[in-house]
Amino acid sequence: MGMTSLRKLGSSDLEVFPLSLGGNVFGWTADEAQSFAVLDAYAAVGGNFVDTADSYSAWIEGNKGGESETIIGKWLTARGNRSDVVVATKVSQHPEYPGLSGVNIKAAADASLRRLGTDYIDLYYTHFDKPEVPVEEIIGALDELVKAGKVRHIAASNISPERLQESLEFSDREGLARYVALQPHYNLVSRDTYEGALRDIASRSGLAAVPYFALAAGFLTGKYRPGTTVDSARAQGAAKHLETERGRRVLAALDEVAQAHDAPVATVALAWLAAQPTVVAPIASARTPEQLPALLGVADLVLTDGELGKLTEASA
C-alpha cells in the first residue's frame, strides 16, 4: 500500500489518516503486547489517528478505566512519535470522573494527560452529552483547556442536534473554542441517528464526522452468517443484524460489490461510509495486526456511484 494522503479534519489544522484506529480493544481483548503490534502496523502504513476514551475499558471485571489510554501512552513514549500521532480521547464516562461539570472536565483531562504521558490532547470529545449541564459550562471548561495548551481541538460525540447547535452558537457568540468534529454512531445498518438534523448541522458548520461502530460491532465484516457462530466478545451485538431484512439485504449488496473489487466486505462497508457527506474518517478497531489490512483498505478503495447507490438503497 502506498502512502495515503491525509484528510483535513473539518475546520481544524489537524490532518488525519482516512481510517481512525479505535482504541476500545486495548487493555480489553488486546493485551499490551498485542496492542503495540496493532499500533505499530497501523503507523507503518502512515496511520496517525488514534481514538480512545478515558473510560476504556471500565466495563471489564478488574479494570477501572484508563487502561486504553495507559497502553497508548506507553506506546507513544516507547516509539518517541508523539508529534506524529493525532490522539483523540473523551470525557464523561470514567467511573472516577463522571459527567461534564466544568470542574470534572478539567480534572478528567489532567488524568488523561497523565495516562497518555503527554502534555496535550489533539482532539478532546465530550463522550456523552449531559443535558443537565448548561452548554456554557461545558464549552467554558473546554475553552480553558485549549487556552492552557492542554487540548488542541474540541469535539462532541453522542449529542442531540439541539444541544450541538446551542454549543456552536455559544462558541461563536463568545469567541470561545468551537467543536470541529462530531463522533456519531453511524454505519450501513444504523443510519437514522446521524442522517438528518445532526448531519445538516455538521455540514452547515463545517464539522468533520468521525463515525464510531463503523462496522456495526463486526457485523459489517461479513463474518456473521446464518448458522455460524463467531468467537468474539461482541458476537451477540453483531449477530442481531442477521435477523433483520435490512441486515440481510446489506450483506448481499456488500458481497456483490466486494466480489467486483476482490476486496474484503469490511473494506467495502468502510468505503461506503467514507464516501458519505461530512465523513472524514470512520473508526474501526483491530485486536491483531492480521485484522488491519481489511480496515486500512478503505484508504485506497474507491467505489463507483452505482456501487454506492446500490449499498445506500440496500440499507434504506
Buried (B, 14 or more C-beta within 10 A) or exposed (E): EEEBEBBEBBBBEBEBBBBBBBBBBBBBBBEBEBBBBBBBBBBEBBBBBBBBBBBBBBEBEEBEBBBBBBBBBBBBEEBEEBEEBBBBBBBBBBEBBBBBBBEBBBBBBEBBBEBBBBEBBBBBBBBBBBEEBEBBBBBBBBBBBBEEEBBBBBBBBBBEBEBBBBBBEBBEEEEBBBBBBBBBBBBBBBBEBBBEEBBBBBEEBEBBBBBBBBBBBBBBBBBBEEEEEBEBEBBEBBBBBBEEEBBBBBBEBBEBBBEEBEBBBBBBBBBBBBBBEBBBBBBBBBBEBEBBBBBBBBBEBEBEEEBBEBBBEBBE
